């Protein structure tokens, strides 16, 4: 029998970093450079090299300015998990620490959020657990592909149904802009902000008209205007375009230990978005179901072979 080929030794981190070279390139030459150095990105340290490229492209100063806590590490030193800032950097190109839409003013501080639709979206189980609120932008990316976040891991969900994502409707824009004025997330704004809110939506904002609308939506003179009353007054035709929509989806978990027979594979399922019932009874409390309900509250799932895929 012939001799086995010697096992390739892993580089030490000192050897890896001593061989790294930074190449500045234009948008025109980027594709050629990536193709030339593709083998380096496919080797055992390819993900790390890609991370370095992203960080250097964005710029260290910009990343520090975008992070809520500049001293926070992009990668957890103990468990190796990427921070939300790192996830947002990869998804949107900005290393902000929050997942809500646009910036918020809280007690005089500007907390940066997501400023537009990204190519790939993000949903998280932490929203179901009330630890955060993912905004419209990350829930509605340009393509029907989402990162799904559990408490410790990221997986991928995608579909070929393009109607799952769309251009922001006037109703959705109104809700998003209303929420920028509702900085505490209470479901209402101060009546004194109504004029600014109408102006932000390019609606009539003359003082006389604002006064009439304020009295109509706040008849008890509580000094607040609720989101529901605002939407009913200015966007009464708000409807759910996804009602009763059926679509096919695929889920991928890159951890071998989380897949049957320890083989990474796509799990196929079908989903239906039902009309909102008066009382919803939830029987499926799987992590992936409750995570997807943060975007589609009435979703019902059926997975091939009745095997619910793992998000962990």
Kinemage of the C-alpha trace (Angstrom):
@kinemage 1
@onewidth
@group {chain A} dominant
@subgroup {mainchain}
@vectorlist {calphas} color= white
{ca unk a 1} P 0.000 0.000 0.000
{ca unk a 2} L 1.175 3.468 -0.742
{ca unk a 3} L 1.934 5.983 1.971
{ca unk a 4} L -0.828 8.295 3.062
{ca unk a 5} L -0.311 11.911 2.193
{ca unk a 6} L 0.868 13.878 5.228
{ca unk a 7} L -1.901 15.760 6.985
{ca unk a 8} L -1.761 19.469 6.278
{ca unk a 9} L -0.669 21.358 9.365
{ca unk a 10} L -2.698 24.301 10.570
{ca unk a 11} L -0.995 27.660 10.494
{ca unk a 12} L -0.441 29.395 13.792
{ca unk a 13} L -2.022 32.811 14.144
{ca unk a 14} L 1.471 34.349 14.012
{ca unk a 15} L 2.165 32.662 10.673
{ca unk a 16} L -1.245 33.615 9.331
{ca unk a 17} L -0.901 37.300 10.165
{ca unk a 18} L 2.677 37.499 8.954
{ca unk a 19} L 1.501 36.446 5.490
{ca unk a 20} L -1.527 38.744 5.210
{ca unk a 21} L -1.291 41.454 2.585
{ca unk a 22} L -3.743 44.331 2.194
{ca unk a 23} L -4.644 45.300 -1.351
{ca unk a 24} L -6.515 48.522 -2.068
{ca unk a 25} L -8.688 48.263 -5.129
{ca unk a 26} L -11.353 50.239 -6.925
{ca unk a 27} L -14.904 49.069 -7.541
{ca unk a 28} L -13.853 48.178 -11.070
{ca unk a 29} L -10.918 45.991 -9.989
{ca unk a 30} L -12.603 44.418 -6.944
{ca unk a 31} L -14.114 41.462 -8.802
{ca unk a 32} L -10.821 40.588 -10.452
{ca unk a 33} L -8.934 40.765 -7.146
{ca unk a 34} L -11.495 38.540 -5.408
{ca unk a 35} L -11.307 35.970 -8.195
{ca unk a 36} L -7.512 36.022 -8.119
{ca unk a 37} L -7.381 35.462 -4.361
{ca unk a 38} L -10.422 33.218 -4.085
{ca unk a 39} L -8.384 30.189 -2.918
{ca unk a 40} L -7.292 32.186 0.137
{ca unk a 41} L -10.924 32.904 1.035
{ca unk a 42} L -11.777 29.196 0.682
{ca unk a 43} L -9.045 27.890 2.967
{ca unk a 44} L -9.252 27.226 6.697
{ca unk a 45} L -8.939 30.909 7.598
{ca unk a 46} L -11.090 32.238 4.778
{ca unk a 47} L -13.876 33.538 7.046
{ca unk a 48} L -11.330 35.454 9.115
{ca unk a 49} L -9.792 36.978 5.984
{ca unk a 50} L -13.256 37.988 4.787
{ca unk a 51} L -13.950 39.608 8.171
{ca unk a 52} L -10.693 41.566 7.980
{ca unk a 53} L -11.592 42.723 4.465
{ca unk a 54} L -15.017 43.948 5.567
{ca unk a 55} L -13.649 45.756 8.633
{ca unk a 56} L -10.862 47.469 6.690
{ca unk a 57} L -13.231 48.407 3.865
{ca unk a 58} L -15.680 50.055 6.254
{ca unk a 59} L -12.876 51.646 8.278
{ca unk a 60} L -12.070 51.263 11.966
{ca unk a 61} L -13.045 54.825 12.858
{ca unk a 62} L -16.455 54.537 11.207
{ca unk a 63} L -17.106 51.216 12.948
{ca unk a 64} L -16.251 52.692 16.354
{ca unk a 65} L -18.510 55.688 15.718
{ca unk a 66} L -21.405 53.426 14.740
{ca unk a 67} L -21.151 51.019 17.666
{ca unk a 68} L -23.098 51.994 20.765
{ca unk a 69} L -20.176 50.858 22.938
{ca unk a 70} L -16.878 51.296 21.039
{ca unk a 71} L -15.097 49.150 23.642
{ca unk a 72} L -17.318 46.153 22.828
{ca unk a 73} L -15.654 43.386 20.845
{ca unk a 74} L -17.163 42.406 17.504
{ca unk a 75} L -16.643 38.762 18.505
{ca unk a 76} L -17.288 37.333 21.955
{ca unk a 77} L -13.912 36.254 23.310
{ca unk a 78} L -15.337 33.357 25.334
{ca unk a 79} L -17.902 31.747 23.017
{ca unk a 80} L -16.865 33.165 19.636
{ca unk a 81} L -20.314 34.631 18.838
{ca unk a 82} L -20.532 37.643 16.572
{ca unk a 83} L -22.073 40.728 18.174
{ca unk a 84} L -25.166 42.444 16.775
{ca unk a 85} L -22.847 45.178 15.524
{ca unk a 86} L -20.935 42.607 13.479
{ca unk a 87} L -24.160 41.068 12.139
{ca unk a 88} L -25.439 44.503 11.099
{ca unk a 89} L -22.091 45.351 9.516
{ca unk a 90} L -22.288 42.242 7.357
{ca unk a 91} L -25.948 42.797 6.451
{ca unk a 92} L -26.070 46.557 5.959
{ca unk a 93} L -22.494 47.834 5.798
{ca unk a 94} L -22.904 49.762 9.077
{ca unk a 95} L -21.840 48.428 12.477
{ca unk a 96} L -24.728 49.869 14.470
{ca unk a 97} L -25.748 47.996 17.615
{ca unk a 98} L -29.535 48.214 17.228
{ca unk a 99} L -32.057 46.547 14.904
{ca unk a 100} L -34.872 49.129 14.868
{ca unk a 101} L -35.550 51.472 11.947
{ca unk a 102} L -33.606 54.750 11.764
{ca unk a 103} L -32.076 56.646 14.675
{ca unk a 104} L -33.842 57.297 17.976
{ca unk a 105} L -33.416 60.109 20.460
{ca unk a 106} L -33.469 58.797 24.032
{ca unk a 107} L -32.775 61.174 26.938
{ca unk a 108} L -30.649 63.372 24.722
{ca unk a 109} L -28.649 60.503 23.191
{ca unk a 110} L -28.797 59.476 19.538
{ca unk a 111} L -29.115 55.699 19.242
{ca unk a 112} L -28.370 54.585 15.700
{ca unk a 113} L -30.582 52.079 13.886
{ca unk a 114} L -31.006 50.578 10.427
{ca unk a 115} L -31.449 53.246 7.744
{ca unk a 116} L -32.746 51.277 4.779
{ca unk a 117} L -33.586 47.904 3.276
{ca unk a 118} L -30.671 45.496 3.131
{ca unk a 119} L -30.134 42.729 0.588
{ca unk a 120} L -30.512 40.030 3.279
{ca unk a 121} L -32.842 40.411 6.261
{ca unk a 122} L -32.728 39.452 9.921
{ca unk a 123} L -35.222 37.911 12.342
{ca unk a 124} L -34.437 36.866 15.882
{ca unk a 125} L -35.882 34.743 18.657
{ca unk a 126} L -34.849 37.526 21.035
{ca unk a 127} L -37.710 39.650 19.687
{ca unk a 128} L -40.191 36.930 20.632
{ca unk a 129} L -38.620 36.996 24.114
{ca unk a 130} L -39.124 40.812 24.228
{ca unk a 131} L -35.416 41.639 24.381
{ca unk a 132} L -35.494 43.730 21.202
{ca unk a 133} L -37.710 44.861 18.334
{ca unk a 134} L -36.563 44.289 14.765
{ca unk a 135} L -37.670 47.074 12.439
{ca unk a 136} L -39.399 46.973 9.068
{ca unk a 137} L -36.159 47.319 7.111
{ca unk a 138} L -34.519 44.113 8.395
{ca unk a 139} L -37.798 42.198 8.254
{ca unk a 140} L -38.299 43.242 4.623
{ca unk a 141} L -34.996 42.915 2.752
{ca unk a 142} L -34.629 43.308 -1.003
{ca unk a 143} L -34.655 39.514 -1.439
{ca unk a 144} L -36.572 36.843 0.546
{ca unk a 145} L -33.509 35.697 2.497
{ca unk a 146} L -33.221 36.082 6.264
{ca unk a 147} L -30.657 35.328 8.927
{ca unk a 148} L -32.452 33.744 11.876
{ca unk a 149} L -30.924 34.414 15.264
{ca unk a 150} L -31.344 32.153 18.281
{ca unk a 151} L -29.740 33.018 21.611
{ca unk a 152} L -26.397 31.602 20.429
{ca unk a 153} L -26.458 30.789 16.731
{ca unk a 154} L -27.340 32.053 13.242
{ca unk a 155} L -29.109 30.019 10.571
{ca unk a 156} L -30.549 30.932 7.166
{ca unk a 157} L -34.129 30.902 5.848
{ca unk a 158} L -34.997 31.677 2.232
{ca unk a 159} L -37.782 31.386 -0.297
{ca unk a 160} L -38.332 31.989 -4.006
{ca unk a 161} L -41.591 33.843 -3.293
{ca unk a 162} L -40.660 37.446 -4.094
{ca unk a 163} L -43.982 38.787 -2.800
{ca unk a 164} L -42.726 38.111 0.745
{ca unk a 165} L -40.661 41.279 0.426
{ca unk a 166} L -41.777 44.440 -1.297
{ca unk a 167} L -41.344 48.159 -1.598
{ca unk a 168} L -42.524 49.877 1.567
{ca unk a 169} L -46.228 50.743 1.330
{ca unk a 170} L -47.531 54.164 2.436
{ca unk a 171} L -49.173 52.456 5.426
{ca unk a 172} L -45.934 50.725 6.456
{ca unk a 173} L -44.016 53.990 6.019
{ca unk a 174} L -46.569 55.795 8.199
{ca unk a 175} L -46.180 53.222 10.976
{ca unk a 176} L -42.388 53.387 10.747
{ca unk a 177} L -42.279 57.197 10.869
{ca unk a 178} L -44.848 57.275 13.685
{ca unk a 179} L -42.559 54.968 15.666
{ca unk a 180} L -39.627 57.358 15.216
{ca unk a 181} L -41.666 59.936 17.144
{ca unk a 182} L -42.739 57.284 19.682
{ca unk a 183} L -39.242 56.996 21.140
{ca unk a 184} L -40.371 54.974 24.172
{ca unk a 185} L -42.319 52.444 22.097
{ca unk a 186} L -45.561 53.110 24.013
{ca unk a 187} L -47.899 53.111 21.011
{ca unk a 188} L -48.637 56.835 21.169
{ca unk a 189} L -47.037 60.246 20.655
{ca unk a 190} L -47.538 63.569 22.358
{ca unk a 191} L -50.249 65.649 20.692
{ca unk a 192} L -47.790 68.513 20.395
{ca unk a 193} L -45.783 66.410 17.894
{ca unk a 194} L -48.687 65.886 15.491
{ca unk a 195} L -47.666 68.744 13.194
{ca unk a 196} L -44.108 67.461 12.896
{ca unk a 197} L -45.406 63.934 12.292
{ca unk a 198} L -47.718 65.073 9.485
{ca unk a 199} L -44.926 67.113 7.947
{ca unk a 200} L -42.572 64.096 8.046
{ca unk a 201} L -45.213 62.139 6.103
{ca unk a 202} L -45.723 64.942 3.576
{ca unk a 203} L -49.319 65.362 4.743
{ca unk a 204} L -51.122 68.643 5.352
{ca unk a 205} L -49.464 70.252 8.356
{ca unk a 206} L -50.964 73.750 8.507
{ca unk a 207} L -51.486 74.810 12.167
{ca unk a 208} L -55.268 75.212 11.789
{ca unk a 209} L -55.628 71.731 10.282
{ca unk a 210} L -53.313 70.178 12.873
{ca unk a 211} L -55.448 71.691 15.647
{ca unk a 212} L -58.627 70.187 14.181
{ca unk a 213} L -57.030 66.745 13.829
{ca unk a 214} L -55.581 66.933 17.330
{ca unk a 215} L -59.024 67.589 18.812
{ca unk a 216} L -60.538 64.787 16.722
{ca unk a 217} L -57.968 62.122 17.660
{ca unk a 218} L -57.644 63.239 21.274
{ca unk a 219} L -61.249 64.116 22.227
{ca unk a 220} L -60.587 63.536 25.927
{ca unk a 221} L -57.642 65.952 25.820
{ca unk a 222} L -55.177 63.457 27.273
{ca unk a 223} L -52.332 65.081 25.363
{ca unk a 224} L -51.549 61.930 23.365
{ca unk a 225} L -52.419 60.438 19.980
{ca unk a 226} L -52.378 56.666 19.655
{ca unk a 227} L -51.016 54.785 16.657
{ca unk a 228} L -54.390 53.117 16.056
{ca unk a 229} L -56.313 56.392 15.982
{ca unk a 230} L -53.709 57.966 13.707
{ca unk a 231} L -53.800 55.075 11.235
{ca unk a 232} L -57.596 54.939 11.225
{ca unk a 233} L -57.769 58.659 10.453
{ca unk a 234} L -55.089 58.973 7.781
{ca unk a 235} L -54.699 55.416 6.403
{ca unk a 236} L -58.091 53.712 6.808
{ca unk a 237} L -57.473 51.356 3.878
{ca unk a 238} L -54.502 49.715 5.596
{ca unk a 239} L -54.712 46.019 4.806
{ca unk a 240} L -52.557 42.906 4.935
{ca unk a 241} L -51.421 42.014 1.387
{ca unk a 242} L -49.973 38.732 2.639
{ca unk a 243} L -53.258 37.335 4.005
{ca unk a 244} L -53.798 33.686 3.054
{ca unk a 245} L -50.518 33.605 1.128
{ca unk a 246} L -48.932 30.162 0.762
{ca unk a 247} L -45.250 29.739 0.005
{ca unk a 248} L -42.375 27.267 0.091
{ca unk a 249} L -39.348 27.910 2.296
{ca unk a 250} L -35.985 26.323 2.962
{ca unk a 251} L -33.906 26.450 6.134
{ca unk a 252} L -30.217 25.715 6.544
{ca unk a 253} L -28.286 25.195 9.781
{ca unk a 254} L -24.548 25.020 9.175
{ca unk a 255} L -23.773 23.018 12.313
{ca unk a 256} L -23.415 19.304 11.604
{ca unk a 257} L -24.531 18.431 15.132
{ca unk a 258} L -27.863 20.193 14.532
{ca unk a 259} L -28.717 18.123 11.447
{ca unk a 260} L -30.007 14.536 11.107
{ca unk a 261} L -27.119 12.062 10.705
{ca unk a 262} L -24.763 14.979 11.263
{ca unk a 263} L -25.020 15.983 7.602
{ca unk a 264} L -25.655 19.633 6.756
{ca unk a 265} L -28.687 19.814 4.470
{ca unk a 266} L -31.565 22.088 3.574
{ca unk a 267} L -34.874 21.472 5.316
{ca unk a 268} L -37.878 22.187 3.151
{ca unk a 269} L -41.208 23.360 4.464
{ca unk a 270} L -44.397 25.057 3.411
{ca unk a 271} L -46.031 28.020 5.090
{ca unk a 272} L -49.428 29.634 4.980
{ca unk a 273} L -50.311 33.075 6.316
{ca unk a 274} L -53.823 32.944 7.703
{ca unk a 275} L -56.204 35.793 8.320
{ca unk a 276} L -55.825 37.285 11.771
{ca unk a 277} L -58.335 35.552 14.107
{ca unk a 278} L -59.901 37.329 17.049
{ca unk a 279} L -58.231 34.832 19.385
{ca unk a 280} L -55.147 32.993 18.213
{ca unk a 281} L -54.330 29.634 19.793
{ca unk a 282} L -50.665 28.692 19.365
{ca unk a 283} L -49.965 24.954 19.424
{ca unk a 284} L -46.521 24.959 17.778
{ca unk a 285} L -44.070 26.637 20.153
{ca unk a 286} L -40.876 25.588 18.367
{ca unk a 287} L -38.100 28.153 18.268
{ca unk a 288} L -38.279 28.594 14.506
{ca unk a 289} L -42.072 29.050 14.587
{ca unk a 290} L -42.012 31.714 17.300
{ca unk a 291} L -39.096 33.452 15.561
{ca unk a 292} L -40.958 33.634 12.232
{ca unk a 293} L -44.082 34.873 14.012
{ca unk a 294} L -42.245 38.126 14.757
{ca unk a 295} L -42.648 38.893 11.024
{ca unk a 296} L -45.714 36.774 10.186
{ca unk a 297} L -47.910 36.560 13.334
{ca unk a 298} L -50.382 34.117 11.756
{ca unk a 299} L -47.900 31.796 10.034
{ca unk a 300} L -48.526 28.050 10.050
{ca unk a 301} L -45.678 25.695 9.131
{ca unk a 302} L -45.435 22.170 7.774
{ca unk a 303} L -41.970 20.633 7.415
{ca unk a 304} L -40.935 17.736 5.201
{ca unk a 305} L -40.871 14.439 7.136
{ca unk a 306} L -42.462 16.344 10.049
{ca unk a 307} L -38.960 17.185 11.253
{ca unk a 308} L -38.762 20.689 12.742
{ca unk a 309} L -35.361 22.209 11.900
{ca unk a 310} L -33.150 23.445 14.710
{ca unk a 311} L -32.032 27.061 15.070
{ca unk a 312} L -29.370 26.088 17.621
